[in-house]
Amino acid sequence: MEAVKTRKVLKSNWQDPVADKPVRYPAFAFRMVRFLFGTLGRIFPKRAAKIAYRIFSTPRTRAKHRVSDEILESARLFEVLYGKQILKGYEWGKGEKTILLVHGWESRGTAMRSFVRSLTAAGFRVVAMDGPAHGNSDGKSTNLPDFAGAVRAFINQIGDVHGIITHSFGGASTMYTLGTLDTSISVEKLVLTGVPNSINLVWMNTVKMLNLPNEVAKNFKKILEGKVKASMEVVDSAEMKNRMNVGEVLIVHDIEDAVVPFSEGEKNYQDIKNSNLLEVNNYGHYRMLKNPDVVRAVTDFVLE
């Protein structure tokens, strides 16, 4: 019998004095990039598409911690060999069941440490990963299948995982891991916080942001589809998402998310059969992860 889907609104009075930081680009450099794509891109569409992909797949910065804390200092460090790259991992607790934390774009594994104390107290072993070109891991660029491969590499090394808690791009990569790269991986609980439903939307937003002419945009799309070895429509389809061998999915999304619109979370909820939606109000894309009420709800979910 198909599981009953639920949709709830999180009630939280938690206040964070630090507001979500909007994504900002150096004004002059950004205007120059848009101008060059809009002019020279029309003359050299294939070359411009390759440059657009390079920008798209290269993180602008690596997240760093300004100060240390007890959770960071108590992490047990380890490494995973992924192709020719060394990826960094972090581990807490010694429970029999493991929860994997998968961070988003331009973030790092320990940025999701707000879940560690609650999960270890509940008896879990918790593992976080720095994806390729992120945190302290090797690499200068990455993409959806590459990041997904790194998720698989971590699962292969740490053993069976009871649950995976993801954020943003990390969630999209994890769904690609479970639905495309290796459908034999079985996960009881999957949490998608602020996760996009459509890579086609990400492509369209990049086309708009970089001011890509039509021919450049078409070639850019061909490059992306070549990387995932399928059309965007196939990758985005509900059929692909429901190939995941997952017991139950919790989708957590903020209605004020300025990075990944709330409508993306709703689409994931509609597409994934065994999913539940938790609507968060006014904490944004990043602060949502620090909200103790969100942490408690996610912990309760993986414990059920």
DRENGUZA-306196 format. One record per residue (C-alpha): chain; x, y, z; residue in three letters. Coordinates in nm, 2 decimals. Layout:
N
+-------+--------+--------+--------+------+
: kette :   east :  north :     up : rest :
+-------+--------+--------+--------+------+
:     A :      X :      Y :      Z :  Ala :
...
+-------+--------+--------+--------+------+
//
This chain:
304
+-------+--------+--------+--------+------+
: kette :   east :  north :     up : rest :
+-------+--------+--------+--------+------+
:     A :   0.00 :   0.00 :   0.00 :  Met :
:     A :   0.13 :   0.34 :  -0.09 :  Glu :
:     A :   0.23 :   0.56 :   0.20 :  Ala :
:     A :   0.01 :   0.85 :   0.29 :  Val :
:     A :   0.17 :   1.18 :   0.20 :  Lys :
:     A :   0.16 :   1.46 :   0.46 :  Thr :
:     A :   0.20 :   1.84 :   0.44 :  Arg :
:     A :   0.27 :   2.04 :   0.75 :  Lys :
:     A :   0.37 :   2.40 :   0.85 :  Val :
:     A :   0.65 :   2.43 :   1.10 :  Leu :
:     A :   0.56 :   2.65 :   1.40 :  Lys :
:     A :   0.88 :   2.82 :   1.52 :  Ser :
:     A :   0.95 :   3.14 :   1.72 :  Asn :
:     A :   1.33 :   3.10 :   1.69 :  Trp :
:     A :   1.50 :   3.42 :   1.59 :  Gln :
:     A :   1.84 :   3.46 :   1.43 :  Asp :
:     A :   2.00 :   3.80 :   1.44 :  Pro :
:     A :   2.21 :   3.72 :   1.13 :  Val :
:     A :   2.00 :   3.76 :   0.81 :  Ala :
:     A :   2.05 :   3.54 :   0.50 :  Asp :
:     A :   2.33 :   3.70 :   0.29 :  Lys :
:     A :   2.22 :   3.76 :  -0.07 :  Pro :
:     A :   2.43 :   3.63 :  -0.35 :  Val :
:     A :   2.64 :   3.92 :  -0.48 :  Arg :
:     A :   2.88 :   3.95 :  -0.77 :  Tyr :
:     A :   3.15 :   4.22 :  -0.83 :  Pro :
:     A :   2.94 :   4.48 :  -1.02 :  Ala :
:     A :   3.19 :   4.58 :  -1.28 :  Phe :
:     A :   3.32 :   4.23 :  -1.35 :  Ala :
:     A :   2.96 :   4.09 :  -1.37 :  Phe :
:     A :   2.85 :   4.36 :  -1.61 :  Arg :
:     A :   3.15 :   4.29 :  -1.83 :  Met :
:     A :   3.09 :   3.92 :  -1.84 :  Val :
:     A :   2.72 :   3.98 :  -1.94 :  Arg :
:     A :   2.83 :   4.23 :  -2.21 :  Phe :
:     A :   3.09 :   3.99 :  -2.36 :  Leu :
:     A :   2.84 :   3.70 :  -2.37 :  Phe :
:     A :   2.58 :   3.92 :  -2.53 :  Gly :
:     A :   2.82 :   4.04 :  -2.80 :  Thr :
:     A :   3.10 :   3.81 :  -2.87 :  Leu :
:     A :   2.88 :   3.51 :  -2.78 :  Gly :
:     A :   2.68 :   3.57 :  -3.09 :  Arg :
:     A :   2.99 :   3.54 :  -3.30 :  Ile :
:     A :   3.14 :   3.24 :  -3.12 :  Phe :
:     A :   2.85 :   3.05 :  -2.97 :  Pro :
:     A :   3.02 :   2.72 :  -2.92 :  Lys :
:     A :   3.33 :   2.87 :  -2.75 :  Arg :
:     A :   3.11 :   3.10 :  -2.54 :  Ala :
:     A :   2.90 :   2.80 :  -2.43 :  Ala :
:     A :   3.22 :   2.62 :  -2.31 :  Lys :
:     A :   3.32 :   2.93 :  -2.11 :  Ile :
:     A :   2.96 :   2.96 :  -1.97 :  Ala :
:     A :   2.99 :   2.59 :  -1.85 :  Tyr :
:     A :   3.33 :   2.66 :  -1.69 :  Arg :
:     A :   3.18 :   2.95 :  -1.50 :  Ile :
:     A :   2.87 :   2.74 :  -1.41 :  Phe :
:     A :   3.07 :   2.44 :  -1.28 :  Ser :
:     A :   3.34 :   2.64 :  -1.08 :  Thr :
:     A :   3.26 :   2.75 :  -0.73 :  Pro :
:     A :   3.34 :   3.11 :  -0.68 :  Arg :
:     A :   3.46 :   3.05 :  -0.32 :  Thr :
:     A :   3.53 :   2.78 :  -0.07 :  Arg :
:     A :   3.33 :   2.81 :   0.26 :  Ala :
:     A :   3.55 :   2.86 :   0.56 :  Lys :
:     A :   3.49 :   2.87 :   0.94 :  His :
:     A :   3.57 :   3.21 :   1.10 :  Arg :
:     A :   3.58 :   3.05 :   1.44 :  Val :
:     A :   3.60 :   2.70 :   1.59 :  Ser :
:     A :   3.35 :   2.53 :   1.82 :  Asp :
:     A :   3.31 :   2.21 :   2.02 :  Glu :
:     A :   3.14 :   2.02 :   1.73 :  Ile :
:     A :   3.42 :   2.11 :   1.48 :  Leu :
:     A :   3.69 :   2.02 :   1.73 :  Glu :
:     A :   3.53 :   1.68 :   1.82 :  Ser :
:     A :   3.51 :   1.56 :   1.46 :  Ala :
:     A :   3.70 :   1.26 :   1.36 :  Arg :
:     A :   3.86 :   1.33 :   1.02 :  Leu :
:     A :   3.90 :   1.08 :   0.74 :  Phe :
:     A :   3.96 :   1.08 :   0.36 :  Glu :
:     A :   3.79 :   0.91 :   0.07 :  Val :
:     A :   3.97 :   0.84 :  -0.26 :  Leu :
:     A :   3.75 :   0.95 :  -0.55 :  Tyr :
:     A :   3.92 :   0.89 :  -0.88 :  Gly :
:     A :   4.24 :   1.09 :  -0.85 :  Lys :
:     A :   4.09 :   1.33 :  -0.59 :  Gln :
:     A :   4.11 :   1.31 :  -0.21 :  Ile :
:     A :   3.78 :   1.41 :  -0.05 :  Leu :
:     A :   3.76 :   1.50 :   0.32 :  Lys :
:     A :   3.51 :   1.35 :   0.56 :  Gly :
:     A :   3.40 :   1.42 :   0.92 :  Tyr :
:     A :   3.25 :   1.18 :   1.17 :  Glu :
:     A :   3.08 :   1.20 :   1.51 :  Trp :
:     A :   2.92 :   0.94 :   1.73 :  Gly :
:     A :   2.95 :   0.56 :   1.72 :  Lys :
:     A :   2.59 :   0.45 :   1.67 :  Gly :
:     A :   2.50 :   0.14 :   1.46 :  Glu :
:     A :   2.30 :   0.35 :   1.22 :  Lys :
:     A :   2.46 :   0.62 :   1.01 :  Thr :
:     A :   2.33 :   0.95 :   0.89 :  Ile :
:     A :   2.51 :   1.12 :   0.60 :  Leu :
:     A :   2.51 :   1.50 :   0.57 :  Leu :
:     A :   2.54 :   1.64 :   0.21 :  Val :
:     A :   2.60 :   2.01 :   0.17 :  His :
:     A :   2.51 :   2.25 :  -0.11 :  Gly :
:     A :   2.69 :   2.46 :  -0.36 :  Trp :
:     A :   2.98 :   2.67 :  -0.23 :  Glu :
:     A :   2.93 :   2.53 :   0.12 :  Ser :
:     A :   3.10 :   2.25 :   0.31 :  Arg :
:     A :   3.01 :   1.94 :   0.51 :  Gly :
:     A :   3.07 :   2.10 :   0.85 :  Thr :
:     A :   2.83 :   2.38 :   0.76 :  Ala :
:     A :   2.55 :   2.13 :   0.84 :  Met :
:     A :   2.69 :   2.05 :   1.19 :  Arg :
:     A :   2.37 :   2.20 :   1.35 :  Ser :
:     A :   2.23 :   1.84 :   1.31 :  Phe :
:     A :   2.52 :   1.67 :   1.48 :  Val :
:     A :   2.44 :   1.71 :   1.85 :  Arg :
:     A :   2.07 :   1.61 :   1.81 :  Ser :
:     A :   2.15 :   1.31 :   1.59 :  Leu :
:     A :   2.43 :   1.17 :   1.80 :  Thr :
:     A :   2.22 :   1.22 :   2.12 :  Ala :
:     A :   1.96 :   1.00 :   1.94 :  Ala :
:     A :   2.22 :   0.73 :   1.90 :  Gly :
:     A :   2.33 :   0.78 :   1.54 :  Phe :
:     A :   2.67 :   0.79 :   1.39 :  Arg :
:     A :   2.69 :   1.11 :   1.18 :  Val :
:     A :   2.92 :   1.16 :   0.88 :  Val :
:     A :   2.96 :   1.48 :   0.67 :  Ala :
:     A :   3.15 :   1.52 :   0.35 :  Met :
:     A :   3.32 :   1.79 :   0.16 :  Asp :
:     A :   3.22 :   1.75 :  -0.21 :  Gly :
:     A :   3.46 :   1.79 :  -0.50 :  Pro :
:     A :   3.60 :   2.15 :  -0.52 :  Ala :
:     A :   3.44 :   2.23 :  -0.19 :  His :
:     A :   3.57 :   2.27 :   0.17 :  Gly :
:     A :   3.90 :   2.09 :   0.21 :  Asn :
:     A :   3.85 :   1.84 :  -0.07 :  Ser :
:     A :   4.05 :   1.83 :  -0.40 :  Asp :
:     A :   3.92 :   1.98 :  -0.72 :  Gly :
:     A :   3.86 :   2.31 :  -0.88 :  Lys :
:     A :   3.53 :   2.24 :  -1.06 :  Ser :
:     A :   3.24 :   1.99 :  -1.03 :  Thr :
:     A :   2.90 :   1.92 :  -1.17 :  Asn :
:     A :   2.58 :   1.72 :  -1.09 :  Leu :
:     A :   2.71 :   1.37 :  -1.19 :  Pro :
:     A :   3.05 :   1.43 :  -1.04 :  Asp :
:     A :   2.91 :   1.55 :  -0.71 :  Phe :
:     A :   2.67 :   1.25 :  -0.72 :  Ala :
:     A :   2.96 :   1.02 :  -0.77 :  Gly :
:     A :   3.13 :   1.16 :  -0.46 :  Ala :
:     A :   2.81 :   1.09 :  -0.26 :  Val :
:     A :   2.83 :   0.73 :  -0.38 :  Arg :
:     A :   3.20 :   0.71 :  -0.30 :  Ala :
:     A :   3.13 :   0.82 :   0.06 :  Phe :
:     A :   2.85 :   0.57 :   0.10 :  Ile :
:     A :   3.07 :   0.29 :  -0.04 :  Asn :
:     A :   3.34 :   0.37 :   0.22 :  Gln :
:     A :   3.13 :   0.44 :   0.53 :  Ile :
:     A :   2.89 :   0.15 :   0.47 :  Gly :
:     A :   2.51 :   0.13 :   0.47 :  Asp :
:     A :   2.34 :   0.46 :   0.56 :  Val :
:     A :   2.01 :   0.48 :   0.74 :  His :
:     A :   1.94 :   0.83 :   0.63 :  Gly :
:     A :   2.08 :   1.12 :   0.42 :  Ile :
:     A :   2.02 :   1.48 :   0.51 :  Ile :
:     A :   2.08 :   1.72 :   0.22 :  Thr :
:     A :   2.08 :   2.08 :   0.14 :  His :
:     A :   2.02 :   2.25 :  -0.20 :  Ser :
:     A :   2.26 :   2.13 :  -0.47 :  Phe :
:     A :   2.36 :   1.85 :  -0.24 :  Gly :
:     A :   2.00 :   1.72 :  -0.25 :  Gly :
:     A :   1.98 :   1.73 :  -0.63 :  Ala :
:     A :   2.31 :   1.54 :  -0.65 :  Ser :
:     A :   2.19 :   1.28 :  -0.39 :  Thr :
:     A :   1.87 :   1.22 :  -0.59 :  Met :
:     A :   2.08 :   1.17 :  -0.90 :  Tyr :
:     A :   2.30 :   0.93 :  -0.70 :  Thr :
:     A :   2.01 :   0.72 :  -0.58 :  Leu :
:     A :   1.79 :   0.75 :  -0.89 :  Gly :
:     A :   2.05 :   0.72 :  -1.17 :  Thr :
:     A :   2.40 :   0.63 :  -1.06 :  Leu :
:     A :   2.32 :   0.34 :  -0.83 :  Asp :
:     A :   1.96 :   0.24 :  -0.76 :  Thr :
:     A :   2.08 :  -0.05 :  -0.55 :  Ser :
:     A :   2.17 :   0.18 :  -0.27 :  Ile :
:     A :   1.89 :   0.15 :  -0.01 :  Ser :
:     A :   1.82 :   0.44 :   0.23 :  Val :
:     A :   1.54 :   0.44 :   0.48 :  Glu :
:     A :   1.52 :   0.82 :   0.53 :  Lys :
:     A :   1.60 :   1.11 :   0.29 :  Leu :
:     A :   1.57 :   1.47 :   0.38 :  Val :
:     A :   1.57 :   1.74 :   0.11 :  Leu :
:     A :   1.61 :   2.09 :   0.25 :  Thr :
:     A :   1.59 :   2.38 :   0.00 :  Gly :
:     A :   1.64 :   2.14 :  -0.29 :  Val :
:     A :   1.57 :   2.23 :  -0.65 :  Pro :
:     A :   1.33 :   2.01 :  -0.85 :  Asn :
:     A :   1.46 :   2.10 :  -1.20 :  Ser :
:     A :   1.80 :   2.13 :  -1.34 :  Ile :
:     A :   1.63 :   2.29 :  -1.64 :  Asn :
:     A :   1.53 :   2.58 :  -1.42 :  Leu :
:     A :   1.89 :   2.61 :  -1.30 :  Val :
:     A :   2.00 :   2.62 :  -1.67 :  Trp :
:     A :   1.74 :   2.89 :  -1.75 :  Met :
:     A :   1.84 :   3.10 :  -1.45 :  Asn :
:     A :   2.21 :   3.07 :  -1.56 :  Thr :
:     A :   2.12 :   3.17 :  -1.92 :  Val :
:     A :   1.94 :   3.48 :  -1.78 :  Lys :
:     A :   2.21 :   3.57 :  -1.53 :  Met :
:     A :   2.50 :   3.55 :  -1.79 :  Leu :
:     A :   2.29 :   3.71 :  -2.07 :  Asn :
:     A :   2.35 :   3.42 :  -2.31 :  Leu :
:     A :   2.22 :   3.46 :  -2.66 :  Pro :
:     A :   2.00 :   3.18 :  -2.79 :  Asn :
:     A :   2.27 :   2.99 :  -2.98 :  Glu :
:     A :   2.50 :   3.00 :  -2.68 :  Val :
:     A :   2.22 :   2.88 :  -2.45 :  Ala :
:     A :   2.14 :   2.59 :  -2.68 :  Lys :
:     A :   2.51 :   2.48 :  -2.69 :  Asn :
:     A :   2.54 :   2.53 :  -2.32 :  Phe :
:     A :   2.24 :   2.30 :  -2.27 :  Lys :
:     A :   2.40 :   2.04 :  -2.49 :  Lys :
:     A :   2.71 :   2.04 :  -2.27 :  Ile :
:     A :   2.50 :   1.99 :  -1.96 :  Leu :
:     A :   2.30 :   1.71 :  -2.11 :  Glu :
:     A :   2.62 :   1.55 :  -2.23 :  Gly :
:     A :   2.75 :   1.55 :  -1.87 :  Lys :
:     A :   2.43 :   1.38 :  -1.73 :  Val :
:     A :   2.40 :   1.16 :  -2.04 :  Lys :
:     A :   2.03 :   1.24 :  -2.07 :  Ala :
:     A :   1.79 :   1.52 :  -2.16 :  Ser :
:     A :   1.71 :   1.77 :  -1.88 :  Met :
:     A :   1.35 :   1.66 :  -1.91 :  Glu :
:     A :   1.44 :   1.30 :  -1.83 :  Val :
:     A :   1.66 :   1.39 :  -1.54 :  Val :
:     A :   1.39 :   1.62 :  -1.40 :  Asp :
:     A :   1.11 :   1.37 :  -1.44 :  Ser :
:     A :   0.91 :   1.22 :  -1.16 :  Ala :
:     A :   1.00 :   0.87 :  -1.30 :  Glu :
:     A :   1.37 :   0.93 :  -1.23 :  Met :
:     A :   1.31 :   1.06 :  -0.88 :  Lys :
:     A :   1.08 :   0.76 :  -0.80 :  Asn :
:     A :   1.36 :   0.51 :  -0.90 :  Arg :
:     A :   1.53 :   0.60 :  -0.57 :  Met :
:     A :   1.53 :   0.30 :  -0.33 :  Asn :
:     A :   1.42 :   0.52 :  -0.03 :  Val :
:     A :   1.18 :   0.43 :   0.24 :  Gly :
:     A :   1.04 :   0.78 :   0.31 :  Glu :
:     A :   1.13 :   1.14 :   0.20 :  Val :
:     A :   1.10 :   1.46 :   0.40 :  Leu :
:     A :   1.10 :   1.79 :   0.20 :  Ile :
:     A :   1.18 :   2.10 :   0.41 :  Val :
:     A :   1.15 :   2.43 :   0.23 :  His :
:     A :   1.11 :   2.79 :   0.33 :  Asp :
:     A :   0.84 :   3.00 :   0.16 :  Ile :
:     A :   1.09 :   3.30 :   0.16 :  Glu :
:     A :   1.37 :   3.10 :   0.00 :  Asp :
:     A :   1.53 :   3.35 :  -0.23 :  Ala :
:     A :   1.78 :   3.10 :  -0.38 :  Val :
:     A :   1.56 :   2.80 :  -0.46 :  Val :
:     A :   1.19 :   2.91 :  -0.48 :  Pro :
:     A :   0.94 :   2.74 :  -0.26 :  Phe :
:     A :   0.76 :   2.62 :  -0.57 :  Ser :
:     A :   1.06 :   2.38 :  -0.63 :  Glu :
:     A :   0.99 :   2.22 :  -0.30 :  Gly :
:     A :   0.63 :   2.18 :  -0.38 :  Glu :
:     A :   0.71 :   2.02 :  -0.72 :  Lys :
:     A :   0.94 :   1.77 :  -0.54 :  Asn :
:     A :   0.65 :   1.69 :  -0.31 :  Tyr :
:     A :   0.42 :   1.64 :  -0.60 :  Gln :
:     A :   0.67 :   1.43 :  -0.79 :  Asp :
:     A :   0.80 :   1.19 :  -0.52 :  Ile :
:     A :   0.54 :   0.94 :  -0.41 :  Lys :
:     A :   0.66 :   0.86 :  -0.06 :  Asn :
:     A :   0.73 :   1.22 :   0.04 :  Ser :
:     A :   0.62 :   1.46 :   0.31 :  Asn :
:     A :   0.64 :   1.84 :   0.30 :  Leu :
:     A :   0.74 :   2.06 :   0.59 :  Leu :
:     A :   0.68 :   2.43 :   0.52 :  Glu :
:     A :   0.91 :   2.67 :   0.70 :  Val :
:     A :   0.83 :   3.04 :   0.73 :  Asn :
:     A :   1.07 :   3.33 :   0.69 :  Asn :
:     A :   1.41 :   3.17 :   0.76 :  Tyr :
:     A :   1.54 :   3.17 :   0.41 :  Gly :
:     A :   1.77 :   2.92 :   0.22 :  His :
:     A :   2.05 :   2.91 :   0.47 :  Tyr :
:     A :   1.93 :   3.01 :   0.82 :  Arg :
:     A :   1.67 :   2.74 :   0.80 :  Met :
:     A :   1.95 :   2.48 :   0.87 :  Leu :
:     A :   2.03 :   2.65 :   1.20 :  Lys :
:     A :   1.68 :   2.66 :   1.32 :  Asn :
:     A :   1.66 :   2.43 :   1.62 :  Pro :
:     A :   1.29 :   2.35 :   1.55 :  Asp :
:     A :   1.39 :   2.24 :   1.20 :  Val :
:     A :   1.67 :   2.03 :   1.34 :  Val :
:     A :   1.43 :   1.87 :   1.59 :  Arg :
:     A :   1.17 :   1.80 :   1.32 :  Ala :
:     A :   1.44 :   1.64 :   1.09 :  Val :
:     A :   1.57 :   1.43 :   1.38 :  Thr :
:     A :   1.22 :   1.31 :   1.47 :  Asp :
:     A :   1.17 :   1.21 :   1.11 :  Phe :
:     A :   1.48 :   1.00 :   1.08 :  Val :
:     A :   1.39 :   0.83 :   1.42 :  Leu :
:     A :   1.04 :   0.73 :   1.31 :  Glu :
+-------+--------+--------+--------+------+
//
